[in-house]
């Protein structure tokens, strides 16, 4: 640990500053400084050796962006924790910034003060890491400006002679200039530079808008892929062997659809895409199975209704012959439909509806979603792309457990990408043990009902929706949606469910609530599992499960469609087992069998 051990809190919210100081006062070996008025923060930076900066991006009496600029150019050793006053769409983009560079945490206020306190201590412990790359990456500046909705210019410095300018209007990047380059080309050049500092300038007059929102998305994606390919700190998760290609190696896409017009529509979506290139197409499954093994594309889009060989039959054969990340792209593959669940069961990694003018969502949003799904699919490890064969659907074992008291509880948290993960997991859990399963799934409640019915037809367990005050029965798996709180209570010696509406569902704390509840009730007999999803929900709850002696299991982010949630939880809970989704059922049953053996002894 270096001799730099001072913490600076910059916020004009005096109550928050005082409360955070009280939390940090428990760690007397570090000195806590505060700045609540404009100018105080600059004085503190110049006079004191600050190690960690806690900054409110929305503080009215502080020029937060200028402060970050100064840190990035002159005080690049400082670890920064950036907060924002309310949820904003750019928050998710910046959440990937907590690896090795100085902006490593981005929180929404108000938040748990203990969370900030722990983050401060983590920052202090990371200062001497050899692979630490300080500074503020340009991609994060874009997110900050979007959150602040500022109109200004950002001059980015690369060395003593090379400079570039980013032009923002109401938080949106509308143009960029660098040497003789303009627009997207210039932005791509600037985004390649390491974090060597930037300064904020007044907005330009009559700036030409050469970068559209779609162009900005292209810039961000390309820059992100380049950094990942180069081993940059802006990574996806803790899994090894990412399939993400270098920036000059495009994602090769193969289209399967019986409609020539639809194949052309899909191909046109990627016509000018710098990341994805269409390398082939087929008009039915039989033709596709002849071409794909030779062509070896990175991603396949697959229709359902086709002559000769339909999509579901095709994907079954494809997953056996030449496993390839496949996105079902059909008018039939919508959330909540059985055909969608069938496709995921057979090995598809994701699904999306065909572009159409008849829906509620406009065409631009639809095509953007298709692009996003293809990029996500390209990042999924081949190990996770499998046709999982069916198992016994008989429920005689589950029915035999009826009336028995649960000896253990297995709680599962899952969000985006969770349909496929759960289909690879729940049907492969036997009902041999006096155990109940509780699933918190961030999926629309109306679709969750359909999924529960579908799963119940496949699984040896009894699958049903959770109900308030219901007695927890062994051999049953209970589902709740993310806009609910599901907790475990004890009533007259029996474990019962308590179900209520989550007061702040958008904050995504339902998984943590479930894990805390299970840990509190059954201590070391609890098992917590986190699967695919966005955000960080589940990390605090799994820490509690591990603390009381329970078992933690996390889906390997490398095989997750959405890596953020399992990656964050795995990083926070090193004591948890990191497993591919297909390996989780065996691991759970090994824990349950061990417990049953101990009880018998």
C-alpha positions in Angstrom: 0.0 0.0 0.0 1.4 3.4 -0.9 1.6 6.4 1.4 -1.4 8.0 -0.4 -4.2 7.3 2.0 -6.6 10.3 1.8 -10.2 10.1 0.7 -12.0 13.2 -0.8 -15.8 13.4 -0.9 -17.1 16.0 -3.3 -20.8 16.7 -3.0 -23.0 19.7 -2.1 -25.4 17.4 -0.2 -24.2 18.1 3.4 -26.4 15.4 4.9 -25.0 12.8 2.6 -21.4 14.0 3.1 -21.7 13.8 6.9 -23.3 10.4 6.8 -20.6 9.0 4.5 -17.9 10.5 6.7 -19.5 8.7 9.7 -19.4 5.4 7.8 -15.7 5.9 6.8 -14.7 7.0 10.2 -14.6 3.4 11.3 -11.4 3.1 9.2 -9.2 5.5 11.2 -6.0 4.7 9.2 -7.4 6.8 6.3 -8.1 10.5 6.5 -11.4 11.7 5.0 -11.6 15.2 3.5 -14.7 16.9 2.1 -15.5 19.6 -0.5 -19.0 21.0 -0.7 -18.4 24.3 -2.4 -16.9 25.2 -5.8 -13.2 25.6 -5.6 -12.8 23.5 -2.4 -12.2 20.4 -4.5 -9.4 21.9 -6.6 -7.7 23.2 -3.5 -7.9 19.8 -1.9 -6.5 18.1 -5.0 -3.5 20.4 -5.2 -2.7 20.5 -1.4 -3.4 16.9 -0.4 -2.3 13.5 -1.7 -5.8 12.1 -2.6 -6.1 8.4 -3.2 -9.8 8.0 -3.7 -12.3 10.6 -5.0 -16.1 10.2 -4.4 -17.9 12.6 -6.7 -21.5 13.5 -7.3 -21.9 14.1 -11.0 -25.0 16.2 -10.4 -23.7 18.5 -7.7 -25.0 22.0 -8.5 -22.2 23.8 -6.7 -19.4 21.7 -8.3 -18.2 21.5 -11.8 -17.9 17.7 -11.8 -16.7 17.3 -15.4 -13.9 19.8 -15.0 -12.8 18.0 -11.9 -12.7 14.7 -13.7 -10.8 16.4 -16.5 -8.2 17.6 -14.0 -7.9 14.2 -12.4 -7.5 12.6 -15.8 -4.7 15.0 -16.9 -2.8 15.7 -13.7 -3.8 13.4 -10.9 -4.2 10.1 -12.8 -3.3 7.9 -9.8 -6.7 8.7 -8.1 -9.4 6.1 -8.0 -12.8 7.7 -8.8 -16.2 6.7 -7.6 -18.8 8.6 -9.6 -22.4 9.0 -8.5 -25.5 10.2 -10.3 -28.7 11.5 -8.7 -31.2 9.3 -10.7 -31.3 6.3 -13.0 -30.2 7.1 -16.5 -29.8 4.9 -19.6 -26.1 5.8 -19.7 -25.6 4.2 -16.3 -25.6 0.7 -17.7 -22.9 1.7 -20.2 -20.6 3.0 -17.5 -21.1 0.0 -15.2 -18.5 -1.9 -17.1 -15.9 0.7 -16.0 -14.9 -0.9 -12.6 -11.9 -2.9 -13.7 -8.5 -1.3 -13.8 -9.0 2.3 -14.8 -9.7 5.1 -12.3 -13.4 5.5 -12.9 -14.2 2.1 -11.6 -17.7 2.5 -10.0 -20.8 4.3 -11.0 -23.7 4.4 -8.5 -27.2 5.9 -8.4 -28.0 8.1 -5.4 -29.3 7.5 -2.9 -27.5 4.3 -2.4 -26.3 2.2 0.5 -23.5 4.1 2.3 -21.9 0.8 3.2 -21.6 0.0 -0.5 -19.7 3.2 -1.1 -17.6 2.6 2.0 -16.6 -0.8 0.7 -15.9 0.6 -2.7 -13.6 3.2 -1.2 -11.6 0.6 0.7 -11.4 -1.6 -2.5 -10.0 1.5 -4.3 -7.3 2.0 -1.7 -6.3 -1.6 -1.9 -6.0 -1.5 -5.7 -3.6 1.5 -5.9 -0.5 -0.7 -6.1 -1.7 -3.1 -8.7 0.9 -3.5 -11.4 -1.7 -3.6 -14.2 -3.5 -0.5 -13.1 -4.2 1.8 -16.0 -5.3 5.2 -14.6 -7.3 7.9 -16.4 -10.7 8.5 -17.9 -11.5 6.6 -21.1 -13.2 8.7 -23.8 -16.2 6.3 -23.9 -17.0 7.2 -20.3 -16.9 10.9 -21.1 -19.7 10.3 -23.6 -21.8 8.6 -20.9 -21.2 11.4 -18.4 -22.2 14.1 -20.9 -25.4 12.1 -21.8 -26.3 11.8 -18.1 -25.7 15.5 -17.6 -27.4 16.5 -20.9 -24.7 19.1 -21.4 -24.0 21.1 -24.5 -20.2 21.6 -24.8 -17.0 20.6 -26.5 -14.5 18.1 -25.1 -10.9 18.5 -26.2 -9.1 15.2 -25.9 -5.3 15.3 -25.7 -3.1 12.5 -27.1 0.6 13.5 -26.4 1.8 17.0 -26.8 0.8 17.6 -30.4 -2.2 15.4 -31.3 -5.6 16.6 -30.2 -9.2 15.8 -31.1 -12.5 17.5 -30.3 -15.9 15.9 -29.4 -19.0 18.1 -29.9 -22.0 17.5 -27.7 -25.6 18.9 -27.9 -27.9 18.2 -25.0 -25.7 15.2 -24.0 -25.6 13.6 -27.4 -22.3 13.4 -29.4 -23.1 15.1 -32.7 -19.7 15.5 -34.3 -16.0 14.9 -33.8 -12.9 16.3 -35.5 -9.3 15.0 -35.5 -6.6 16.1 -37.9 -8.3 15.9 -41.3 -11.1 13.6 -40.1 -14.7 14.5 -39.2 -17.7 12.7 -37.8 -17.7 8.9 -37.1 -14.2 8.5 -38.6 -12.8 11.1 -36.3 -14.7 9.7 -33.3 -13.3 6.2 -33.9 -9.8 7.7 -34.0 -10.2 9.5 -30.7 -11.8 6.5 -29.0 -8.6 4.6 -29.8 -6.5 6.9 -27.7 -5.5 6.0 -24.1 -6.7 8.2 -21.3 -4.2 11.0 -21.5 -6.5 13.8 -20.4 -9.3 16.1 -21.7 -10.6 19.6 -21.1 -14.1 21.0 -21.3 -14.7 24.0 -23.6 -17.8 26.2 -24.5 -20.0 24.8 -27.2 -19.1 25.4 -30.8 -21.2 27.7 -33.0 -23.0 26.1 -36.0 -21.6 22.6 -35.4 -22.6 20.3 -38.2 -24.4 17.1 -36.9 -22.4 14.3 -38.6 -23.0 11.7 -36.0 -26.4 10.2 -35.6 -27.5 8.1 -32.5 -26.9 5.0 -34.6 -23.5 6.2 -35.7 -22.6 6.8 -32.0 -23.6 3.3 -31.1 -21.3 2.0 -33.9 -18.4 4.1 -32.5 -19.0 2.8 -28.9 -19.3 -0.8 -29.9 -16.2 -0.7 -32.2 -14.1 1.0 -29.5 -15.2 -1.5 -26.9 -14.4 -4.5 -29.1 -10.9 -3.0 -29.9 -10.2 -2.6 -26.2 -11.4 -6.1 -25.4 -9.3 -7.6 -28.1 -6.3 -5.7 -26.8 -6.9 -7.0 -23.2 -8.1 -3.6 -22.0 -9.6 -3.2 -18.5 -13.0 -2.7 -20.1 -13.9 -6.4 -20.2 -17.1 -8.4 -20.0 -16.6 -10.8 -17.1 -14.4 -13.3 -15.4 -14.8 -16.2 -17.8 -11.8 -17.2 -19.9 -11.5 -17.6 -23.7 -13.8 -14.9 -25.0 -15.0 -15.3 -28.6 -14.9 -11.5 -29.2 -12.9 -10.8 -32.3 -10.4 -8.1 -32.9 -11.8 -5.0 -34.5 -10.5 -5.9 -38.0 -12.2 -9.3 -37.8 -15.9 -8.9 -38.3 -18.6 -11.1 -36.8 -19.6 -13.5 -39.7 -23.4 -13.8 -39.9 -25.3 -16.5 -41.8 -29.1 -15.9 -42.5 -31.6 -18.7 -42.8 -35.1 -17.7 -44.1 -37.4 -19.0 -46.8 -38.3 -15.5 -47.9 -35.9 -13.9 -50.3 -37.2 -10.5 -49.4 -36.7 -11.1 -45.7 -33.2 -12.3 -46.2 -32.5 -9.1 -48.1 -34.1 -7.0 -45.3 -32.0 -8.7 -42.7 -28.8 -8.4 -44.8 -29.5 -4.7 -45.3 -29.6 -4.2 -41.5 -25.9 -5.1 -41.5 -25.0 -3.5 -44.8 -22.9 -0.7 -43.3 -22.2 -2.3 -40.0 -18.5 -2.1 -39.1 -18.8 -5.1 -36.7 -21.0 -7.6 -38.5 -20.7 -9.0 -42.0 -23.2 -11.3 -43.8 -21.2 -14.2 -45.3 -24.0 -16.4 -46.5 -27.7 -17.4 -46.6 -30.0 -20.3 -47.1 -33.7 -20.7 -47.8 -34.4 -23.7 -45.6 -32.8 -25.8 -42.9 -31.6 -28.6 -45.1 -29.6 -26.2 -47.2 -28.3 -24.4 -44.1 -27.0 -27.7 -42.6 -25.0 -28.3 -45.8 -23.3 -24.9 -45.8 -22.8 -23.9 -42.2 -20.3 -26.7 -41.2 -18.0 -25.6 -44.1 -18.5 -21.8 -43.8 -18.3 -21.8 -39.9 -20.1 -18.5 -39.3 -19.9 -16.8 -35.9 -23.7 -16.4 -35.6 -26.8 -17.8 -37.4 -30.2 -16.1 -37.6 -32.9 -18.8 -38.1 -36.5 -18.6 -39.1 -39.1 -21.0 -37.7 -41.6 -21.6 -40.5 -39.8 -22.9 -43.6 -40.4 -25.6 -46.2 -38.2 -28.8 -46.5 -36.9 -28.4 -42.9 -38.4 -26.0 -40.4 -36.3 -24.0 -37.9 -36.9 -26.1 -34.8 -35.8 -29.3 -36.6 -32.8 -27.4 -38.1 -31.6 -26.1 -34.7 -31.7 -29.6 -33.2 -29.5 -30.9 -36.0 -27.2 -27.8 -36.0 -26.5 -28.1 -32.3 -25.4 -31.7 -32.8 -23.5 -31.3 -36.1 -21.9 -27.9 -35.9 -22.8 -26.0 -32.7 -23.1 -22.3 -33.6 -24.6 -19.4 -31.6 -28.1 -19.0 -33.1 -30.7 -16.3 -32.8 -34.2 -17.2 -33.7 -35.5 -14.5 -36.0 -39.1 -15.1 -36.7 -42.6 -13.6 -36.5 -43.3 -16.5 -34.1 -40.4 -16.1 -31.7 -41.8 -13.6 -29.3 -41.5 -13.6 -25.5 -43.9 -16.0 -23.9 -44.5 -18.2 -26.9 -44.0 -22.0 -26.6 -42.1 -22.1 -29.9 -39.6 -19.6 -28.4 -39.1 -21.8 -25.4 -38.7 -24.8 -27.7 -36.0 -23.1 -29.7 -34.1 -22.1 -26.5 -34.4 -25.6 -25.2 -32.9 -27.0 -28.4 -29.9 -24.7 -28.1 -30.7 -21.2 -29.5 -29.0 -18.6 -27.5 -31.6 -15.8 -28.0 -34.7 -14.8 -30.0 -36.1 -11.7 -31.6 -39.1 -10.9 -33.8 -38.8 -10.1 -37.5 -38.8 -6.4 -38.3 -42.4 -5.2 -39.0 -44.3 -2.0 -39.6 -47.3 -3.3 -37.7 -46.0 -3.4 -34.2 -45.8 -0.8 -31.5 -42.0 -0.5 -31.8 -40.7 1.5 -34.7 -38.5 -0.1 -37.4 -35.3 1.7 -36.3 -35.7 0.3 -32.8 -36.5 -3.2 -34.1 -33.4 -3.2 -36.4 -31.2 -1.9 -33.5 -32.5 -4.8 -31.3 -31.6 -7.3 -34.0 -28.1 -5.9 -34.3 -27.7 -6.0 -30.5 -28.9 -9.7 -30.3 -26.5 -10.8 -33.0 -23.5 -9.1 -31.3 -24.4 -10.6 -27.9 -24.7 -14.1 -29.5 -21.3 -13.8 -31.0 -19.8 -13.4 -27.6 -21.3 -16.6 -26.2 -18.8 -19.4 -25.6 -19.3 -22.5 -27.9 -19.3 -24.7 -24.7 -22.7 -23.1 -23.9 -24.2 -23.7 -27.3 -25.6 -27.2 -27.0 -28.7 -29.2 -27.7 -29.6 -30.4 -24.2 -31.3 -33.7 -24.5 -34.6 -34.4 -22.7 -34.9 -36.0 -19.3 -37.6 -37.9 -17.5 -40.7 -35.7 -17.1 -42.4 -38.0 -14.6 -43.2 -36.3 -11.3 -43.7 -39.4 -9.1 -40.6 -38.4 -7.0 -41.9 -34.9 -6.5 -45.4 -36.2 -5.6 -43.8 -38.6 -3.1 -42.2 -35.6 -1.3 -45.6 -34.0 -0.9 -46.1 -33.0 2.7 -42.5 -33.4 3.7 -40.7 -30.5 5.5 -38.0 -28.9 3.4 -34.5 -29.6 4.7 -32.9 -27.1 2.4 -33.7 -24.3 0.0 -32.1 -23.4 -3.3 -32.7 -19.8 -4.4 -32.0 -18.8 -8.0 -31.6 -15.2 -9.4 -31.8 -14.6 -13.1 -32.6 -11.7 -15.5 -32.0 -11.1 -19.2 -31.0 -14.3 -21.1 -32.5 -16.3 -18.3 -35.0 -18.3 -20.3 -32.3 -20.4 -22.0 -30.3 -20.8 -18.8 -33.3 -22.0 -16.8 -34.3 -24.4 -19.5 -30.8 -26.0 -19.3 -31.0 -26.2 -15.5 -34.5 -26.9 -14.0 -35.5 -29.9 -16.2 -32.3 -31.6 -15.1 -32.8 -31.3 -11.3 -34.3 -34.5 -9.8 -36.9 -34.6 -7.0 -34.9 -37.0 -4.9 -34.2 -34.7 -2.0 -36.5 -32.9 0.5 -35.7 -29.5 -1.1 -37.6 -26.6 -2.6 -36.4 -24.2 -5.2 -37.2 -20.4 -5.3 -36.6 -18.5 -8.5 -36.5 -14.7 -8.8 -36.7 -14.0 -12.5 -36.7 -10.5 -14.0 -39.2 -11.3 -16.8 -42.6 -9.7 -17.5 -45.2 -11.3 -15.2 -47.6 -12.1 -18.1 -44.8 -14.1 -19.9 -43.7 -15.7 -16.7 -47.0 -17.5 -16.4 -46.5 -19.1 -19.8 -42.9 -20.0 -19.0 -43.9 -21.7 -15.7 -46.6 -23.8 -17.5 -44.0 -24.7 -20.2 -41.3 -25.7 -17.6 -43.8 -27.8 -15.6 -44.3 -30.0 -18.6 -40.6 -30.6 -18.9 -39.3 -30.9 -15.3 -39.4 -33.7 -12.8 -40.1 -30.9 -10.3 -43.5 -29.3 -9.7 -43.2 -25.8 -11.2 -45.6 -23.1 -10.0 -46.0 -19.4 -9.4 -45.2 -18.3 -5.8 -48.2 -17.2 -3.7 -48.3 -15.2 -0.5 -48.5 -17.2 2.7 -48.1 -20.5 0.8 -46.4 -23.3 2.7 -43.1 -24.3 1.1 -43.3 -27.9 -0.1 -40.4 -30.1 -1.0 -40.1 -31.1 -4.6 -41.6 -27.8 -5.8 -40.0 -24.9 -7.6 -41.7 -21.5 -7.0 -41.3 -18.5 -9.5 -41.6 -14.8 -8.8 -41.1 -11.9 -11.1 -38.6 -9.1 -10.6 -41.3 -6.6 -9.7 -42.1 -8.6 -6.6 -40.2 -9.4 -3.3 -40.2 -13.1 -2.4 -39.0 -13.9 1.1 -39.1 -16.9 3.4 -40.9 -16.7 6.8 -41.6 -19.2 9.5 -45.2 -19.7 10.7 -46.1 -22.3 13.4 -42.9 -24.3 12.7 -43.4 -24.3 8.9 -41.5 -22.4 6.2 -43.9 -20.2 4.2 -43.5 -17.7 1.4 -44.1 -14.0 1.7 -44.9 -12.3 -1.6 -45.3 -8.5 -2.0 -44.9 -5.9 -4.7 -41.3 -4.5 -4.8 -41.6 -0.8 -3.9 -38.6 0.1 -6.0 -38.6 -2.6 -8.7 -36.5 -0.6 -11.1 -33.6 -0.7 -8.6 -33.4 -4.5 -9.0 -32.9 -5.6 -5.4 -35.3 -8.6 -5.4 -32.6 -11.2 -5.8 -30.6 -9.8 -2.9 -33.8 -9.8 -0.8 -34.5 -13.4 -1.6 -30.9 -14.5 -0.8 -30.8 -12.6 2.5 -34.1 -14.1 3.5 -33.0 -17.7 2.8 -29.7 -17.2 4.5 -31.4 -15.8 7.6 -33.9 -18.7 7.9 -31.8 -21.8 7.2 -28.2 -20.5 7.4 -25.7 -23.1 6.2 -28.5 -25.2 4.5 -29.0 -22.4 1.9 -27.9 -22.5 -1.7 -27.8 -19.4 -3.9 -27.4 -19.4 -7.7 -27.0 -16.5 -10.0 -27.5 -16.9 -13.7 -27.5 -14.6 -16.8 -28.5 -11.0 -16.5 -27.7 -7.3 -16.4 -26.9 -5.2 -13.3 -25.4 -6.4 -10.0 -28.4 -7.8 -8.1 -27.5 -10.9 -6.1 -24.0 -10.0 -5.0 -24.8 -8.7 -1.5 -27.2 -11.6 -0.9 -24.8 -14.2 -2.0 -22.1 -12.8 0.3 -24.6 -13.3 3.1 -25.3 -16.9 2.1 -21.6 -17.6 2.0 -21.0 -15.9 5.3 -23.5 -18.1 7.1 -21.9 -21.2 5.7 -24.2 -21.8 2.7 -23.3 -22.6 -0.9 -22.9 -20.1 -3.8 -23.0 -20.9 -7.5 -22.5 -18.5 -10.4 -23.0 -19.2 -14.1 -19.7 -18.7 -15.9 -20.1 -15.3 -17.6 -18.3 -16.7 -20.7 -21.3 -18.9 -21.3 -23.9 -16.3 -20.3 -25.8 -14.4 -22.9 -25.7 -11.4 -20.6 -22.5 -11.4 -18.6 -22.8 -8.4 -16.3 -24.7 -9.8 -13.4 -22.9 -13.2 -13.1 -19.6 -11.4 -13.7 -20.2 -8.8 -10.9 -21.4 -11.5 -8.5 -18.4 -13.8 -9.2 -16.0 -10.9 -8.7 -17.7 -9.9 -5.4 -18.0 -13.5 -4.1 -14.7 -15.4 -4.8 -16.0 -18.3 -2.6 -18.8 -19.1 -5.0 -18.4 -21.9 -7.6 -18.1 -20.7 -11.2 -19.8 -23.2 -13.5 -21.2 -23.5 -17.0 -25.0 -23.6 -17.0 -25.2 -27.3 -18.0 -22.9 -28.1 -15.0 -25.0 -26.4 -12.4 -27.6 -29.1 -11.9 -25.0 -31.7 -11.0 -23.3 -29.3 -8.6 -26.6 -28.5 -6.8 -27.4 -32.2 -6.5 -23.9 -32.9 -5.2 -24.4 -30.4 -2.4 -27.8 -31.9 -1.6 -26.5 -35.4 -1.7 -23.7 -34.5 0.7 -26.2 -32.9 3.0 -28.4 -36.0 2.9 -25.4 -38.2 3.6 -24.5 -36.1 6.7 -28.0 -36.3 8.0 -28.1 -40.1 7.5 -24.8 -40.5 9.4 
